[in-house]
Amino acid sequence: MSGALLVHLLAFVCLSGLLWLLQLSLQKRWPALQAQPGFYLLLALLSLTAWLPLPQFDHSWPVPLALLQETSWQWQQLQAVPEHPSLRVTQQWHRANYLLLLLAVVAVFGLIRLTCQQLKLKRLITNATLLQGQSWLPDWPDSVQLRLFDGQSSAFATGIRQPLVMIPAYLVQLPTAQRHLLLRHELLHLQRLDPQVLLGWRLLLALCWFNPFLRFWYHAWQQAAELRVDLQVCQTTNPTLYASTLLQCLKLDQQQQPNGLAFNRSSALSLYQQRLTALFQPLPELSALQRTQGGVFLALLTVLLIVACAQLRFSQSPAHWLRPVSADVRVSSFYGEQHPFRQNRPHQGMDFAADAGDPVYASARGTVLIADDRSLNSNYGIAVLLDHGDGYQTLYAHLQQADVTPGQQLQAGQLLGKVGATGRVTGAHLHFEVLHQGQTQNPALLLTKPN
């Protein structure tokens, strides 16, 4: 299970990297995308599709002929034989588990840090002075609070359930016209639901801190959101007046004492420079058709990548094979052993002397092809046949019951049934076979060895 989770993490980062390269190409062709915050949000959402289950296709899964033919089976349990060294598997954590634990611990610290920032913001809001919005802006909406705070930070919109605008005390020094421009700027952020999206970004970054492309898109989204609102404000006012307002705010902001709002970076000099440049060198607008075409193109490309990953996964055999029963179960018969009870025919699999009712696990991730006592030779009793891709299949025979259904997707180590004594046997045990292209293989050479 941990290995499958790491594969999803790797696919998540790789898909993000491919989308990032595509973003650079599209921005070179259409520079107007730099002022489209929805573009970067779409890229992040498309990268998350790597966590969706990969689709399954109608592949042809032939049942090996050897499993359908009559063969000789042992009539009683064989005596114990020395266990193969590679099968002495102990219950221990693998490196994948430690890596996942590290990723989870850092994510928890990120969530704690985000929680502390939100609590700090809540204290700032509580301590801020509540103002009458209509006295600052005649058409101020009644549903939005306006609060005044001290310290170094630009004005910002926030609030999930209660929308509000926080303004620094130094804005009192600005002329009325400039204050109106800044307040309209923040109201536009509330109308566009930017505070909610910003919180979603920070939550995603805390959980997926290991993906550097998400942070690139987060900063690009911040820049694009500010540029988009700036352009909307300048549609009804003089860009020169608005630019002088931004410069005056930057000058006053640098004179204030820091208030600990580390998460509010909108007053960064580089961002102000980009915003001022965009005011006098506006980017060309994208038409609604172009935005729709771009979104559809990105979605279709992501679907193609997911389909390609699904095909690639099916064409690859598992890297590790796990023991189908617990580590303390001894092996009663190895692959290739000859015995009079089998008319000296080589054993086609490996028998585990487990007790009736003991759990049986999938040796590797795969698709359930058969899970009954009718499809294969009756000697097998209740049997489960898994397909693992690249021509590999595994058989689990003589089960007491099968807990899976044909077509079901299993991960390595997932429960598939219980040990039984069905079919032609003299006692409860698990008969385990590994086949490649219809030919039996020695399971002892494939099962995972202890570290």
C-alpha positions as CSV (number, residue, x, y, z in Angstrom):
1,M,0.0,0.0,0.0
2,S,2.8,2.4,0.8
3,G,4.5,1.7,-2.5
4,A,1.3,2.5,-4.4
5,L,0.9,5.7,-2.5
6,L,4.5,6.7,-3.4
7,V,3.7,6.0,-7.0
8,H,0.8,8.4,-6.8
9,L,3.0,11.0,-5.2
10,L,5.6,10.7,-7.9
11,A,2.9,10.8,-10.6
12,F,1.5,14.0,-9.0
13,V,4.9,15.7,-9.1
14,C,5.6,14.5,-12.7
15,L,2.2,15.6,-14.0
16,S,2.7,19.0,-12.3
17,G,6.1,19.3,-14.0
18,L,4.6,18.6,-17.4
19,L,1.8,21.1,-16.9
20,W,4.4,23.7,-15.8
21,L,6.4,23.2,-19.0
22,L,3.1,23.6,-20.9
23,Q,2.3,26.7,-19.0
24,L,5.6,28.3,-20.0
25,S,4.9,27.5,-23.6
26,L,1.4,28.9,-23.5
27,Q,2.5,32.1,-21.8
28,K,5.1,32.7,-24.5
29,R,2.4,32.4,-27.1
30,W,-0.3,34.3,-25.1
31,P,1.3,36.7,-22.7
32,A,-2.2,37.7,-21.5
33,L,-2.4,34.5,-19.5
34,Q,-0.1,36.2,-16.9
35,A,-3.2,38.2,-15.8
36,Q,-5.5,35.3,-15.7
37,P,-5.6,33.9,-12.1
38,G,-8.0,31.1,-13.2
39,F,-5.3,29.7,-15.5
40,Y,-3.0,28.9,-12.6
41,L,-5.9,27.6,-10.5
42,L,-6.8,25.3,-13.4
43,L,-3.2,24.0,-13.7
44,A,-3.2,23.1,-10.0
45,L,-6.6,21.4,-10.2
46,L,-5.5,19.4,-13.2
47,S,-2.3,18.2,-11.4
48,L,-4.5,16.8,-8.7
49,T,-6.1,14.4,-11.2
50,A,-2.9,12.3,-10.6
51,W,-4.6,11.1,-7.4
52,L,-7.7,9.8,-9.2
53,P,-7.8,6.0,-9.8
54,L,-6.3,5.1,-13.1
55,P,-8.8,3.9,-15.7
56,Q,-9.0,0.3,-16.6
57,F,-9.3,-0.8,-20.3
58,D,-10.7,-3.9,-21.9
59,H,-7.5,-5.9,-22.2
60,S,-7.5,-9.5,-23.1
61,W,-6.5,-11.7,-20.2
62,P,-6.1,-15.3,-21.3
63,V,-6.4,-18.0,-18.6
64,P,-3.3,-20.2,-18.8
65,L,-4.0,-23.6,-20.3
66,A,-2.1,-25.3,-17.5
67,L,-4.7,-24.2,-14.9
68,L,-7.5,-25.9,-16.9
69,Q,-5.9,-29.3,-17.5
70,E,-6.1,-32.2,-15.1
71,T,-2.9,-32.7,-13.1
72,S,-1.9,-34.9,-10.2
73,W,-2.3,-33.4,-6.8
74,Q,-0.9,-34.5,-3.4
75,W,-3.2,-36.7,-1.4
76,Q,-1.8,-35.7,2.0
77,Q,0.3,-33.0,3.5
78,L,4.0,-33.4,2.9
79,Q,6.4,-33.4,5.8
80,A,8.1,-30.1,6.7
81,V,11.1,-29.1,4.7
82,P,13.8,-26.5,5.4
83,E,12.4,-23.1,4.6
84,H,14.0,-21.2,1.8
85,P,16.1,-18.3,3.1
86,S,14.3,-15.7,0.9
87,L,11.0,-16.6,2.5
88,R,12.0,-15.8,6.1
89,V,10.2,-12.4,5.9
90,T,9.7,-10.6,9.2
91,Q,7.2,-7.9,9.9
92,Q,9.1,-4.7,9.5
93,W,8.8,-1.2,8.0
94,H,10.3,-0.7,4.6
95,R,11.9,2.5,3.4
96,A,8.7,3.6,1.7
97,N,6.9,3.7,5.0
98,Y,9.6,5.9,6.6
99,L,9.5,8.3,3.6
100,L,5.7,8.5,3.8
101,L,6.0,9.2,7.5
102,L,8.4,12.0,6.8
103,L,6.1,13.5,4.2
104,A,3.2,13.3,6.7
105,V,5.1,14.9,9.6
106,V,6.2,17.9,7.5
107,A,2.6,18.3,6.2
108,V,1.3,18.2,9.8
109,F,3.8,21.0,10.8
110,G,2.7,22.9,7.7
111,L,-0.9,22.7,8.9
112,I,0.0,23.7,12.4
113,R,1.8,26.7,11.0
114,L,-1.2,27.6,8.8
115,T,-3.4,27.3,11.9
116,C,-1.2,29.6,13.9
117,Q,-1.3,32.2,11.1
118,Q,-5.1,32.1,11.0
119,L,-5.2,32.5,14.8
120,K,-2.9,35.5,14.5
121,L,-5.1,37.0,11.8
122,K,-8.2,36.4,14.0
123,R,-6.5,38.3,16.9
124,L,-5.6,41.1,14.6
125,I,-9.2,41.3,13.4
126,T,-10.5,41.2,17.0
127,N,-8.1,44.0,18.1
128,A,-8.8,46.2,15.0
129,T,-11.2,49.1,15.2
130,L,-14.6,48.6,13.5
131,L,-15.4,51.5,11.1
132,Q,-18.5,52.7,9.4
133,G,-17.9,51.7,5.8
134,Q,-20.3,54.3,4.3
135,S,-18.2,57.1,5.9
136,W,-15.2,55.8,3.9
137,L,-17.0,54.9,0.7
138,P,-20.5,56.1,0.0
139,D,-21.6,52.8,-1.7
140,W,-20.0,50.5,0.8
141,P,-22.1,47.3,1.1
142,D,-23.7,46.6,4.5
143,S,-22.7,42.9,4.5
144,V,-18.9,43.8,4.5
145,Q,-17.1,45.0,7.6
146,L,-14.4,47.6,7.5
147,R,-11.7,47.5,10.2
148,L,-8.6,49.6,10.9
149,F,-5.4,48.1,12.3
150,D,-1.9,49.3,13.2
151,G,1.3,48.0,11.8
152,Q,3.1,47.2,8.5
153,S,0.8,45.6,6.0
154,S,-1.2,46.7,3.0
155,A,-4.9,46.6,2.9
156,F,-6.4,43.2,2.3
157,A,-9.7,41.4,2.1
158,T,-10.4,38.4,4.2
159,G,-13.2,36.5,5.9
160,I,-14.9,33.2,5.0
161,R,-18.3,33.5,6.7
162,Q,-18.0,37.2,7.5
163,P,-16.4,39.2,4.6
164,L,-14.4,42.1,5.7
165,V,-11.7,44.5,4.6
166,M,-8.7,45.3,6.8
167,I,-7.0,48.7,6.2
168,P,-3.8,49.9,7.8
169,A,-3.9,53.1,9.9
170,Y,-1.6,55.0,7.5
171,L,-4.3,55.1,4.8
172,V,-5.9,58.0,6.8
173,Q,-3.1,60.1,5.4
174,L,-4.2,59.5,1.8
175,P,-6.6,61.8,0.0
176,T,-10.2,60.7,-0.2
177,A,-10.0,59.8,-3.9
178,Q,-7.0,57.5,-3.4
179,R,-8.7,55.8,-0.4
180,H,-11.7,55.1,-2.5
181,L,-9.6,53.4,-5.1
182,L,-8.0,51.1,-2.6
183,L,-11.3,50.2,-1.0
184,R,-12.8,49.4,-4.3
185,H,-9.8,47.2,-5.1
186,E,-10.4,45.1,-2.0
187,L,-14.1,44.9,-2.6
188,L,-13.4,43.4,-6.0
189,H,-11.2,40.8,-4.3
190,L,-14.2,39.9,-2.2
191,Q,-16.5,39.7,-5.2
192,R,-14.1,37.4,-7.0
193,L,-13.9,35.1,-3.8
194,D,-10.1,35.6,-3.7
195,P,-9.8,35.2,0.1
196,Q,-11.4,31.8,-0.1
197,V,-9.2,30.7,-3.0
198,L,-6.1,32.0,-1.2
199,L,-6.9,29.9,1.9
200,G,-7.4,26.9,-0.4
201,W,-4.0,27.5,-1.9
202,R,-2.3,27.7,1.5
203,L,-4.0,24.5,2.6
204,L,-2.9,22.8,-0.5
205,L,0.7,24.0,-0.1
206,A,0.8,22.8,3.5
207,L,-0.4,19.3,2.5
208,C,1.7,19.0,-0.8
209,W,4.8,20.9,0.4
210,F,7.0,18.4,-1.6
211,N,5.6,19.7,-5.0
212,P,7.5,22.8,-6.0
213,F,5.3,23.5,-9.0
214,L,2.3,24.2,-6.8
215,R,4.3,27.0,-5.1
216,F,5.2,28.5,-8.5
217,W,1.5,28.5,-9.5
218,Y,0.5,30.0,-6.1
219,H,2.8,33.0,-6.5
220,A,1.7,33.4,-10.2
221,W,-1.9,33.3,-9.1
222,Q,-1.3,36.0,-6.4
223,Q,0.3,38.2,-9.1
224,A,-2.4,37.5,-11.6
225,A,-5.2,38.2,-9.1
226,E,-3.7,41.6,-8.2
227,L,-3.2,42.5,-11.9
228,R,-6.7,41.5,-12.8
229,V,-8.3,43.6,-10.0
230,D,-6.0,46.5,-10.9
231,L,-7.1,46.5,-14.5
232,Q,-10.8,46.3,-13.4
233,V,-10.3,49.4,-11.1
234,C,-8.6,51.3,-13.9
235,Q,-11.5,50.8,-16.2
236,T,-13.4,53.5,-14.3
237,T,-10.4,55.7,-13.2
238,N,-7.2,57.3,-14.4
239,P,-4.4,54.8,-14.4
240,T,-1.9,57.6,-13.4
241,L,-3.9,58.4,-10.3
242,Y,-4.1,54.7,-9.4
243,A,-0.3,54.2,-10.0
244,S,0.5,57.2,-7.7
245,T,-1.8,55.7,-5.1
246,L,0.1,52.4,-5.2
247,L,3.4,54.2,-4.9
248,Q,2.2,56.3,-2.0
249,C,1.0,53.2,-0.2
250,L,4.3,51.5,-0.7
251,K,6.2,54.5,0.7
252,L,3.9,54.6,3.8
253,D,4.0,50.9,4.3
254,Q,7.8,50.8,4.5
255,Q,7.7,53.3,7.3
256,Q,5.6,51.1,9.6
257,Q,6.6,48.6,12.2
258,P,6.1,44.9,11.2
259,N,3.0,43.3,12.8
260,G,3.9,39.7,12.3
261,L,1.6,39.1,9.3
262,A,4.2,36.8,7.5
263,F,1.5,35.4,5.3
264,N,0.6,38.8,3.8
265,R,3.1,39.5,1.0
266,S,1.1,41.8,-1.2
267,S,3.3,44.8,-0.2
268,A,6.5,43.2,-1.7
269,L,8.4,45.6,-3.8
270,S,8.7,43.2,-6.8
271,L,4.9,42.7,-6.9
272,Y,4.3,46.4,-6.8
273,Q,6.8,46.8,-9.7
274,Q,4.9,44.2,-11.8
275,R,1.6,45.9,-11.0
276,L,2.8,49.4,-12.0
277,T,4.3,48.1,-15.2
278,A,1.1,46.4,-16.1
279,L,-0.9,49.6,-15.6
280,F,1.1,51.4,-18.4
281,Q,1.9,48.4,-20.5
282,P,-1.4,46.5,-20.3
283,L,-1.4,42.9,-21.6
284,P,-3.8,42.1,-24.5
285,E,-7.1,40.7,-23.4
286,L,-8.1,37.1,-24.1
287,S,-11.5,36.6,-25.6
288,A,-14.0,34.3,-24.0
289,L,-13.5,31.8,-26.9
290,Q,-9.7,31.8,-26.4
291,R,-10.2,31.1,-22.6
292,T,-12.6,28.3,-23.3
293,Q,-10.3,26.8,-25.9
294,G,-7.4,27.0,-23.6
295,G,-9.2,25.3,-20.7
296,V,-10.5,22.5,-23.0
297,F,-7.0,22.0,-24.4
298,L,-5.5,21.6,-21.0
299,A,-8.2,19.3,-19.8
300,L,-7.9,17.0,-22.8
301,L,-4.1,17.0,-22.5
302,T,-4.4,15.9,-18.8
303,V,-6.8,13.1,-19.8
304,L,-4.4,11.9,-22.4
305,L,-1.6,11.9,-19.8
306,I,-3.7,9.9,-17.4
307,V,-4.6,7.4,-20.1
308,A,-1.0,7.0,-21.0
309,C,-0.1,6.4,-17.4
310,A,-2.8,3.8,-17.2
311,Q,-1.5,2.0,-20.2
312,L,2.1,2.2,-18.9
313,R,1.1,0.8,-15.6
314,F,-0.6,-2.2,-17.2
315,S,2.5,-2.9,-19.4
316,Q,4.8,-3.0,-16.4
317,S,5.2,-5.9,-14.0
318,P,5.3,-5.3,-10.2
319,A,8.8,-4.4,-8.8
320,H,8.2,-6.3,-5.6
321,W,6.2,-9.5,-4.7
322,L,5.0,-10.0,-1.2
323,R,4.4,-13.3,0.7
324,P,0.7,-14.3,0.3
325,V,0.5,-15.4,3.9
326,S,2.0,-14.2,7.2
327,A,5.7,-14.6,7.8
328,D,5.4,-17.3,10.4
329,V,3.7,-19.8,8.1
330,R,6.1,-22.5,6.9
331,V,6.5,-23.8,3.4
332,S,5.4,-27.4,3.1
333,S,6.3,-27.9,-0.6
334,F,8.6,-25.8,-2.9
335,Y,8.5,-25.3,-6.6
336,G,9.8,-28.2,-8.7
337,E,9.8,-30.7,-5.9
338,Q,9.0,-34.3,-6.9
339,H,7.1,-36.7,-4.7
340,P,5.4,-40.1,-5.2
341,F,2.1,-38.5,-4.1
342,R,2.3,-36.4,-7.3
343,Q,3.5,-39.3,-9.4
344,N,7.0,-37.7,-9.2
345,R,5.8,-34.7,-11.3
346,P,7.5,-31.4,-10.5
347,H,5.4,-29.2,-8.3
348,Q,4.1,-26.2,-10.2
349,G,3.8,-23.8,-7.3
350,M,4.5,-23.4,-3.6
351,D,2.4,-24.7,-0.7
352,F,2.1,-22.9,2.5
353,A,1.0,-25.0,5.5
354,A,-1.4,-22.4,6.9
355,D,-4.4,-23.1,9.1
356,A,-7.9,-23.0,7.8
357,G,-9.3,-19.4,8.0
358,D,-5.9,-17.7,7.9
359,P,-5.9,-14.6,5.7
360,V,-4.5,-14.7,2.2
361,Y,-3.0,-11.5,0.7
362,A,-2.4,-10.3,-2.9
363,S,1.3,-10.8,-3.7
364,A,1.3,-7.7,-5.9
365,R,-1.2,-5.1,-7.2
366,G,-3.3,-6.5,-9.9
367,T,-6.8,-7.2,-11.4
368,V,-9.0,-10.1,-10.2
369,L,-9.7,-12.3,-13.2
370,I,-11.3,-15.3,-11.5
371,A,-12.7,-15.8,-7.9
372,D,-14.7,-19.0,-7.8
373,D,-14.5,-22.8,-7.8
374,R,-15.9,-23.3,-11.4
375,S,-13.7,-21.5,-13.9
376,L,-10.5,-23.5,-13.3
377,N,-9.7,-27.1,-12.8
378,S,-11.8,-28.6,-10.0
379,N,-8.7,-29.7,-8.2
380,Y,-8.0,-26.1,-7.3
381,G,-11.2,-25.7,-5.4
382,I,-12.0,-22.1,-4.6
383,A,-9.3,-20.2,-6.4
384,V,-8.4,-16.5,-7.1
385,L,-6.4,-15.6,-10.2
386,L,-4.8,-12.2,-10.5
387,D,-3.3,-10.4,-13.5
388,H,-0.4,-8.1,-12.7
389,G,0.4,-6.8,-16.2
390,D,3.4,-7.6,-18.5
391,G,2.1,-11.2,-18.7
392,Y,2.4,-12.0,-15.0
393,Q,-0.4,-13.8,-13.1
394,T,-0.7,-15.4,-9.7
395,L,-3.0,-18.2,-8.5
396,Y,-4.2,-18.7,-4.9
397,A,-5.9,-22.1,-4.6
398,H,-7.8,-24.3,-2.1
399,L,-9.3,-21.3,-0.4
400,Q,-12.1,-21.5,2.2
401,Q,-13.6,-18.4,0.7
402,A,-12.8,-15.6,-1.8
403,D,-13.4,-12.1,-0.6
404,V,-12.9,-10.4,-4.0
405,T,-14.9,-10.3,-7.2
406,P,-13.7,-10.4,-10.9
407,G,-12.7,-7.0,-12.2
408,Q,-11.7,-5.7,-8.8
409,Q,-8.4,-3.8,-8.4
410,L,-6.2,-5.0,-5.6
411,Q,-3.1,-3.5,-4.1
412,A,-0.1,-5.5,-2.8
413,G,-0.9,-6.9,0.6
414,Q,-4.6,-6.5,0.3
415,L,-6.8,-9.3,1.6
416,L,-8.3,-11.6,-1.1
417,G,-9.5,-14.6,0.8
418,K,-8.9,-17.2,3.5
419,V,-7.0,-20.5,3.6
420,G,-9.1,-23.6,3.2
421,A,-9.2,-27.2,2.1
422,T,-11.3,-27.1,-1.0
423,G,-10.5,-29.1,-4.1
424,R,-8.4,-32.2,-4.1
425,V,-6.4,-31.9,-0.9
426,T,-5.8,-33.8,2.4
427,G,-5.6,-30.8,4.6
428,A,-5.8,-27.0,4.8
429,H,-3.0,-25.2,3.0
430,L,-2.5,-22.5,0.3
431,H,-1.3,-23.4,-3.1
432,F,0.4,-20.4,-4.6
433,E,1.6,-20.2,-8.3
434,V,3.3,-17.5,-10.3
435,L,2.9,-17.6,-14.1
436,H,4.5,-15.5,-16.8
437,Q,3.1,-15.8,-20.4
438,G,1.2,-18.9,-19.2
439,Q,4.4,-20.6,-17.9
440,T,4.9,-21.3,-14.2
441,Q,7.8,-19.6,-12.4
442,N,9.6,-20.3,-9.2
443,P,7.8,-18.1,-6.6
444,A,10.8,-18.2,-4.3
445,L,12.9,-16.2,-6.8
446,L,10.3,-13.4,-6.9
447,L,9.0,-12.9,-3.4
448,T,10.5,-10.0,-1.5
449,K,13.5,-10.7,0.5
450,P,14.0,-9.1,4.0
451,N,16.1,-6.0,4.1
